Amino acid sequence: MKKFVAILLCLVMVLAIVACKKTETTTETKTETSTEAKKLQVVNLVNGNLGDKSFFDSAESGMKALKDAGLVDYKTIEMGNDESTWQNYVEEVAASKQYDIIVCGTWQMPDNLIPVAQKYTDQLFIIYDTEVKVDDKYLPNIASIQYNQNDMGYLVGVYAALLETKSDLPGLNEQKILGFVGGEDSPVICDFLVGYIEGAQSIDPEIKIDWRWIGNYTDSALGKEIGAAEIEAGADIIWGVGGNAGTGAVEACYEKGTYFIGVDSDQEQTLDAKYAAITMTSGLKNVGTSLEYVIKKYLEGDKSFWGTCSYLGLAEDGVGIATAGNFAKQSKDIQDAVNAVKDKILKGEVKVDTAFDANFDYYALMNAVKAGN
């Protein structure tokens, strides 16, 4: 009898151990499933194609960083250049209900996004480098992200003025004229220019800016022509702010022995070697970093970005200036001066005007410093 009881007790103990193991395994599985479920499902819609070495590639890098950090699973859809199909892509991914957040960007997308966002009101959207309003009101399910390009422009202006007045770059003339080749006469492009002007004049109030418009963002031949005209008028450092059209100015700079500054991405890293050699830095819009910032905030429970337009600047690493390559080859005094100005902007000691301030007459500023006036 005692033997039977002992055997019975052993069986009970074995079953208890097995049950515990099963419970642990189930708990582990549930924990893994729960962790997996916390990942956001995001789709990144590219109104064009990857490989632009600018906004779209930057957005993709931000998505990849979020995925590598274990925060999201994402899919990128390259919608191509046929604008007539873009709204259908947005509609399709929203209707699928597969994604927590749909990401798209640039000024070309609001008209394609608005009807879909109004139809699928529970779907969250992020749109970068533009804002979305209907009847002057933001939609509650769209987070619009803009950038403080005026702060970025200020850093570029400071740097360009220091190159113009305090560097030993070969080929600089004695005229204190900087060039600016802009895509279109719009508040966004003027915001770059406002910062550029104020930054340059903080170094030397005698500096003039020869600013001109291409009228679009695609005509690189016209960008080159305008760049050449500015060089003939005395500019020997030109900031091209007009997408592919603005980049046309680098060809003029190369042919005439002057210098170029890029925009949006680090163009020294992406241009042909001969053009990269004369690209002294680039003003950066860090689209990928901004997407990381907003999505991480959302995961922390901060949903304040939706239903409004948020302007990301130096503090959020939304904008900046490329500090590798040719920038790093300049004197320590020049590099330190630019970094010191950045710190002052971050601390609020330097306030840069913006073209988006209704009380600021930015055209008065632009005309006051225009070369030839």
C-alpha positions in Angstrom: 0.0 0.0 0.0 2.8 2.3 1.0 4.5 1.5 -2.3 1.3 2.3 -4.2 1.0 5.7 -2.5 4.6 6.5 -3.2 4.1 5.8 -6.9 1.0 7.8 -6.9 2.7 10.8 -5.4 5.5 10.6 -8.0 3.0 10.6 -10.8 1.3 13.7 -9.3 4.6 15.5 -9.1 5.5 14.7 -12.7 2.1 15.9 -13.9 2.5 19.1 -11.9 6.0 19.7 -13.4 4.6 19.1 -16.9 1.7 21.5 -16.2 4.1 24.2 -15.0 6.2 23.8 -18.2 3.1 24.1 -20.3 2.0 27.2 -18.4 5.5 28.8 -18.8 5.5 27.9 -22.5 2.0 29.4 -23.0 3.0 32.5 -21.1 6.1 32.9 -23.2 4.1 32.5 -26.3 1.5 35.0 -25.2 4.3 37.4 -24.3 5.9 37.0 -27.7 2.5 37.4 -29.4 1.8 40.5 -27.3 5.2 42.0 -28.2 4.6 41.3 -31.8 1.1 42.9 -31.7 2.6 46.1 -30.3 4.4 46.7 -33.6 2.8 49.4 -35.7 1.9 48.4 -39.2 3.0 51.3 -41.5 2.9 51.8 -45.3 5.2 54.3 -46.9 3.7 55.7 -50.2 6.3 57.2 -52.5 4.8 59.5 -55.1 7.6 58.7 -57.5 10.3 56.2 -57.0 13.1 55.4 -54.6 16.6 56.4 -55.6 15.9 60.1 -55.7 18.7 60.6 -53.1 16.5 63.1 -51.4 13.1 63.1 -49.6 11.9 59.6 -50.7 15.2 57.9 -49.8 15.3 59.8 -46.5 11.8 58.7 -45.7 12.7 55.1 -46.5 15.8 55.3 -44.2 13.5 56.5 -41.4 11.2 53.6 -41.9 14.1 51.1 -41.9 15.5 52.6 -38.7 12.1 52.1 -37.0 11.9 48.5 -38.2 15.5 47.8 -37.2 14.6 49.1 -33.7 11.7 46.6 -33.6 9.0 49.3 -33.4 7.2 48.9 -36.8 6.7 46.6 -39.6 6.4 48.5 -42.9 5.9 48.2 -46.6 7.0 50.8 -49.2 4.9 51.3 -52.3 6.5 53.2 -55.2 3.6 54.8 -57.0 5.6 56.0 -60.0 5.2 59.4 -61.7 1.7 59.1 -63.1 -0.1 61.4 -60.8 -3.5 60.2 -62.0 -3.0 56.9 -60.1 -1.8 58.3 -56.8 -5.2 58.7 -55.2 -6.1 55.1 -56.1 -3.0 53.9 -54.3 -4.0 55.9 -51.1 -7.6 54.6 -51.4 -6.5 51.0 -51.8 -4.2 50.9 -48.7 -6.8 52.8 -46.6 -9.6 50.4 -47.6 -7.4 47.4 -46.8 -7.4 48.4 -43.1 -4.0 46.6 -42.8 -2.0 49.7 -41.6 -2.1 51.7 -38.5 -0.4 54.7 -40.2 -0.1 55.6 -43.9 2.8 57.9 -44.7 3.2 60.1 -47.8 4.8 63.4 -48.6 5.4 66.5 -50.6 3.2 69.3 -51.9 1.8 67.1 -54.7 -0.1 64.8 -52.4 -2.7 66.8 -50.5 -5.3 66.7 -53.2 -4.9 62.9 -53.4 -5.0 62.4 -49.7 -7.9 64.6 -48.6 -10.8 62.7 -50.1 -9.5 59.4 -48.8 -8.8 60.8 -45.3 -12.4 62.2 -45.2 -13.8 58.8 -46.2 -11.7 56.7 -43.8 -11.8 58.8 -40.7 -10.4 56.1 -38.4 -7.3 55.8 -40.5 -4.2 57.8 -39.4 -2.0 59.5 -42.0 1.3 61.3 -41.9 2.2 63.7 -44.7 5.7 65.4 -44.7 7.0 68.6 -46.2 3.5 70.1 -46.7 0.3 70.6 -44.7 -3.2 69.5 -45.3 -6.2 71.8 -44.6 -9.9 71.7 -45.7 -11.7 75.0 -45.5 -8.8 76.3 -43.5 -9.1 73.5 -40.9 -6.8 70.6 -40.3 -8.3 67.1 -40.5 -8.1 65.2 -37.2 -6.6 62.0 -38.8 -3.7 63.7 -40.6 -0.4 64.7 -39.1 1.2 67.4 -41.3 5.0 67.7 -40.8 6.8 70.9 -42.0 10.4 72.0 -41.4 12.0 75.1 -40.0 13.9 75.7 -43.3 14.5 79.3 -42.1 16.7 78.0 -39.3 18.5 75.8 -41.7 18.8 78.7 -44.2 20.4 80.8 -41.4 23.1 78.2 -40.9 23.8 78.0 -44.6 23.9 81.8 -44.9 26.4 82.1 -42.0 28.6 79.4 -43.6 28.4 80.9 -47.1 29.2 84.4 -45.8 32.2 83.0 -43.8 33.5 81.3 -47.0 32.9 84.5 -48.9 34.8 86.7 -46.4 37.1 84.6 -44.3 38.2 81.5 -46.3 41.0 80.9 -48.6 39.0 79.2 -51.3 40.6 79.8 -54.7 38.8 81.8 -57.3 36.6 84.0 -55.1 36.2 87.6 -56.4 36.2 90.7 -54.3 32.4 91.3 -54.6 30.4 90.4 -51.6 27.6 88.6 -53.5 26.0 85.2 -52.8 23.6 83.5 -55.2 20.3 81.8 -54.6 18.5 79.8 -57.3 15.0 79.0 -56.1 12.4 76.7 -57.6 9.3 78.7 -57.3 8.3 82.0 -55.7 6.4 80.3 -52.8 6.4 80.9 -49.0 8.4 77.7 -48.5 11.2 78.6 -50.8 11.2 82.2 -49.5 11.5 80.8 -46.0 14.9 79.2 -47.0 15.9 82.6 -48.5 14.9 84.6 -45.4 17.2 82.5 -43.2 19.9 82.6 -45.8 19.8 86.4 -46.0 19.7 87.0 -42.2 22.5 84.4 -41.6 24.8 85.9 -44.2 24.2 89.5 -43.0 24.9 88.5 -39.4 28.4 87.9 -40.6 28.7 90.9 -42.9 25.9 93.4 -43.4 27.4 94.5 -46.7 26.7 91.1 -48.4 24.1 91.1 -51.1 22.1 88.1 -52.4 21.3 87.6 -56.1 18.1 85.6 -55.8 16.2 84.4 -58.8 13.3 82.0 -59.6 13.3 79.1 -62.0 9.5 78.7 -62.0 9.5 75.0 -61.4 11.4 72.1 -59.8 12.3 70.1 -62.9 14.0 72.3 -65.5 17.7 71.8 -64.7 18.7 73.5 -68.0 17.0 76.7 -66.9 18.5 76.3 -63.4 21.9 76.1 -65.0 21.2 79.2 -67.1 20.1 81.2 -64.1 23.1 80.1 -62.1 25.4 81.2 -64.9 23.6 84.6 -65.0 24.2 85.0 -61.2 27.8 84.1 -61.6 28.2 86.7 -64.4 26.7 89.2 -62.0 29.3 88.6 -59.4 28.0 85.6 -57.2 30.7 83.0 -56.6 28.8 80.8 -54.1 25.3 79.7 -55.1 22.7 77.9 -53.0 20.4 75.8 -55.3 16.9 75.4 -53.7 14.7 74.0 -56.4 14.9 70.2 -56.6 16.4 68.9 -59.8 16.0 72.4 -61.3 18.1 74.0 -58.6 20.7 71.3 -59.0 21.3 72.6 -62.5 23.1 75.5 -61.0 26.0 73.2 -59.9 26.8 72.7 -63.6 27.2 76.4 -64.1 29.3 76.7 -61.0 31.6 73.9 -62.2 32.0 75.3 -65.7 32.7 78.8 -64.3 35.0 77.8 -61.4 32.7 78.8 -58.6 31.1 77.0 -55.7 27.7 75.4 -54.9 25.6 74.5 -51.9 23.0 71.7 -52.0 19.7 71.2 -50.3 17.4 68.6 -48.7 20.0 65.8 -48.7 23.8 65.8 -48.5 24.4 66.4 -52.2 28.1 66.2 -51.9 27.5 62.5 -51.3 25.2 62.0 -54.3 26.5 64.3 -57.1 29.1 63.2 -59.6 32.6 63.6 -58.2 33.4 66.7 -60.2 30.3 68.5 -58.9 30.8 67.1 -55.4 34.2 68.6 -55.3 32.7 72.1 -55.4 29.7 71.4 -53.2 30.7 73.0 -50.0 27.8 71.7 -47.8 24.0 71.1 -48.1 21.1 72.4 -46.1 19.3 69.3 -44.8 15.7 68.4 -44.3 15.9 65.2 -42.4 12.6 63.6 -43.5 13.5 60.2 -42.2 14.5 61.5 -38.8 11.3 63.5 -38.6 9.2 60.4 -39.3 11.1 58.5 -36.6 10.5 61.3 -34.2 6.7 61.5 -34.7 6.1 57.8 -34.8 8.2 57.2 -31.6 6.1 59.9 -29.9 3.0 58.2 -31.0 4.2 54.9 -29.6 4.8 56.8 -26.3 1.1 57.8 -26.3 1.6 61.3 -27.8 -1.1 61.8 -30.5 -0.8 65.6 -30.5 0.7 65.7 -34.1 -2.6 64.7 -35.6 -5.1 67.4 -36.5 -2.4 70.0 -36.8 0.8 71.0 -38.6 4.0 70.5 -36.7 7.2 72.4 -37.5 10.3 70.5 -36.7 13.6 72.3 -36.5 17.1 71.9 -35.1 16.0 70.7 -31.7 14.2 67.7 -33.3 16.9 67.2 -35.8 14.3 68.0 -38.5 16.8 70.3 -40.2 20.5 70.9 -40.2 23.6 71.4 -42.3 26.0 68.7 -43.7 29.2 68.8 -41.6 31.2 66.1 -43.3 33.2 66.3 -46.6 34.0 69.8 -47.7 32.6 71.5 -44.6 35.0 69.5 -42.5 37.9 70.7 -44.7 37.3 74.3 -43.8 39.2 76.1 -41.0 38.3 75.3 -37.4 37.3 78.9 -36.9 34.7 78.7 -39.6 33.3 75.3 -38.4 33.2 76.6 -34.8 31.4 79.7 -35.8 28.7 77.8 -37.6 28.3 75.4 -34.6 28.2 78.3 -32.2 25.3 79.9 -34.2 23.4 76.6 -34.2 23.7 76.5 -30.4 22.4 80.1 -30.1 19.4 79.2 -32.2 18.7 76.2 -30.0 19.0 78.3 -26.9 16.7 81.0 -28.3 19.5 83.6 -28.4 19.1 83.9 -32.1 15.6 84.2 -33.6 15.2 83.8 -37.3 12.4 85.4 -39.1 10.1 83.3 -41.2 8.1 83.8 -44.4 5.1 82.2 -42.6 4.8 85.0 -40.2 1.8 87.1 -41.5 3.3 90.2 -39.8 6.7 89.9 -41.4 7.2 91.5 -44.8 9.8 89.1 -46.1 9.7 90.6 -49.6 10.9 93.9 -48.1 13.9 92.0 -46.7 14.6 90.2 -49.9 14.4 93.4 -52.0 16.6 95.3 -49.6 19.5 92.9 -50.0 19.1 91.9 -53.7 22.2 92.4 -55.7 21.9 95.1 -58.2 19.4 97.2 -56.2 
